[in-house]
Amino acid sequence: AMDEDEHGGWMSDYDLFPLTLTGEMGLKLAEEPGFKTWAGHVPALIHSDRESWDKVLHMMMDNIPEDRKAGMPMVTDMFLLQFLHEFHKKEMNVTEWRSKVLGGFPYAPPSEEHDEPVINCKLAKMAFAAHLSHHDVEEAMEKWHKYPKIEGMKSWEHTERRGEAARVMMNDFRDKCLE
């Protein structure tokens, strides 16, 4: 999703859920010039002034390989941002390149004390938002065991039911972390 304001424009992924990021914070962050990303090379939460957006978009288009050979990595906005940051950072007019977006759910895995994942308020409060990409929810379920409990959900349904899991996460964050 993109939105333009007098300071430039915002871009957020459709599967990004705000945690500590508020409208007021967003307005303040938008006042700073340059290209700003809060998820590093993952284009999950970006704001940029108009000049820097234009520059970065043209740089991305100019760096798309003309002929992709078999075995070459897929060309995506994520990989292009990573390449540009590594080799053309100054030209991008990057003024903020941070990791303030969690990849996945801010939960602690099951333990002796809890038989299901429990929201980690300390972790959640350090992040602007949680990015629930297909990759991140799969890892939350299969690798890290940090997927919120959804009644009746089969483990293979983690991607299809991430909307429900996002609702549980947002409710847990509001009810258990915000006081």
C-alpha positions in Angstrom: 0.0 0.0 0.0 1.3 3.5 -0.8 0.2 6.9 0.4 1.5 10.3 -0.6 1.7 13.3 1.6 3.3 16.7 1.4 6.6 15.2 2.6 6.7 12.4 0.0 5.1 9.0 0.4 4.8 5.9 2.5 4.9 2.3 1.4 3.9 -0.6 3.6 3.4 -4.3 2.8 -0.2 -5.5 3.1 0.9 -8.0 5.7 2.4 -5.4 8.1 0.7 -4.9 11.4 1.5 -1.9 13.6 2.7 -2.5 17.1 4.2 0.7 18.6 3.9 2.8 15.4 1.2 5.4 15.7 -0.2 7.9 13.3 1.5 10.7 15.3 4.9 8.9 15.0 4.3 8.4 11.3 3.8 12.1 10.8 6.9 12.9 12.7 9.0 10.3 10.8 7.7 11.6 7.5 9.1 15.1 8.2 12.7 13.8 7.9 14.1 14.0 4.4 15.6 11.2 2.4 14.9 7.5 1.8 14.0 5.7 5.1 13.3 2.0 5.7 12.6 0.4 9.0 12.9 -3.2 7.7 16.3 -2.9 6.0 16.2 -4.3 2.5 12.8 -5.8 3.0 10.3 -3.3 1.6 7.8 -3.7 4.4 7.8 -0.1 5.8 9.3 2.8 3.9 8.9 6.5 3.7 10.8 8.8 1.3 10.7 12.3 0.0 9.6 12.6 -3.6 13.1 13.2 -5.0 14.6 10.2 -3.2 11.6 7.9 -4.2 12.1 8.9 -7.9 15.9 8.3 -7.6 15.5 4.9 -6.0 12.8 3.7 -8.3 14.8 4.7 -11.4 17.9 3.0 -9.9 15.9 -0.1 -9.3 14.6 -0.1 -12.9 18.1 0.6 -14.3 19.5 -2.4 -12.4 17.0 -5.0 -13.5 19.1 -7.5 -15.6 18.1 -7.4 -19.3 18.4 -11.2 -19.7 18.0 -13.5 -16.7 19.9 -16.7 -17.2 18.8 -20.0 -15.7 20.0 -20.4 -12.2 20.2 -16.6 -11.5 18.4 -15.4 -8.4 14.9 -14.0 -9.0 14.7 -10.3 -9.4 12.5 -8.7 -6.7 12.1 -5.4 -5.1 13.8 -6.8 -2.0 16.9 -8.1 -3.8 17.1 -4.8 -5.8 17.0 -2.7 -2.6 19.7 -5.0 -1.0 21.9 -4.6 -4.1 21.4 -0.8 -4.3 22.1 -0.4 -0.6 25.3 -2.5 -0.8 26.7 -0.8 -4.0 24.9 2.6 -4.3 24.0 3.7 -0.8 25.1 7.3 -1.1 23.2 7.7 -4.4 20.0 6.4 -2.8 20.0 9.3 -0.3 19.4 6.8 2.5 18.9 8.6 5.8 17.4 5.7 7.8 18.1 2.0 7.3 17.1 0.1 10.4 15.4 -3.0 11.7 12.4 -1.7 13.6 10.0 -4.3 12.0 9.8 -7.8 13.3 9.8 -10.6 10.9 7.0 -12.8 12.2 5.1 -12.9 15.4 6.5 -11.4 18.7 5.9 -14.6 20.7 8.0 -16.8 22.9 7.8 -20.5 22.0 6.1 -23.0 24.4 8.0 -23.7 27.5 7.6 -25.6 30.8 5.5 -22.8 32.1 3.3 -22.4 29.0 2.1 -25.1 26.7 1.5 -22.6 23.8 3.3 -19.5 22.5 3.0 -16.4 24.7 3.4 -12.9 23.4 6.8 -11.4 24.3 5.8 -7.8 25.3 9.5 -6.7 25.6 10.2 -7.7 22.0 6.9 -6.4 20.7 7.4 -3.0 22.4 10.8 -2.6 20.7 9.3 -2.8 17.2 7.3 -0.4 15.1 5.4 -3.3 13.5 5.3 -7.0 12.7 5.7 -8.2 9.1 3.7 -11.5 8.7 5.1 -12.5 5.3 4.5 -16.0 3.9 8.1 -16.9 4.8 7.9 -15.5 8.3 4.7 -17.3 9.3 6.0 -20.6 7.9 9.1 -20.2 10.0 7.1 -19.1 13.1 5.1 -22.3 12.8 7.6 -24.9 11.7 11.0 -23.7 12.9 10.5 -21.4 15.9 7.1 -22.6 17.2 6.0 -19.0 17.8 2.7 -19.0 15.9 -0.2 -17.8 18.1 -2.7 -20.5 19.0 -5.7 -20.7 16.7 -8.4 -23.2 17.8 -8.8 -26.1 15.3 -6.0 -25.0 13.0 -3.9 -27.7 11.3 -0.2 -26.9 11.2 -0.2 -26.8 7.4 -2.8 -24.0 7.4 -0.4 -21.4 8.8 -0.3 -19.2 5.7 -4.1 -19.4 4.9 -5.0 -18.5 8.5 -2.4 -15.8 9.2 -5.2 -13.2 9.2 -6.7 -14.9 12.2 -3.3 -15.2 13.8 -2.7 -11.5 13.2 -5.9 -10.7 15.0 -4.9 -12.9 17.9 -1.5 -11.1 18.0 -3.0 -7.6 17.9 -5.4 -8.5 20.7 -2.6 -10.1 22.8 -0.5 -7.0 22.2 -3.3 -4.7 23.2 -4.5 -6.7 26.2 -1.1 -7.9 27.6 1.5 -5.3 26.5 -0.2 -2.0 26.6 -0.9 -0.7 30.1 
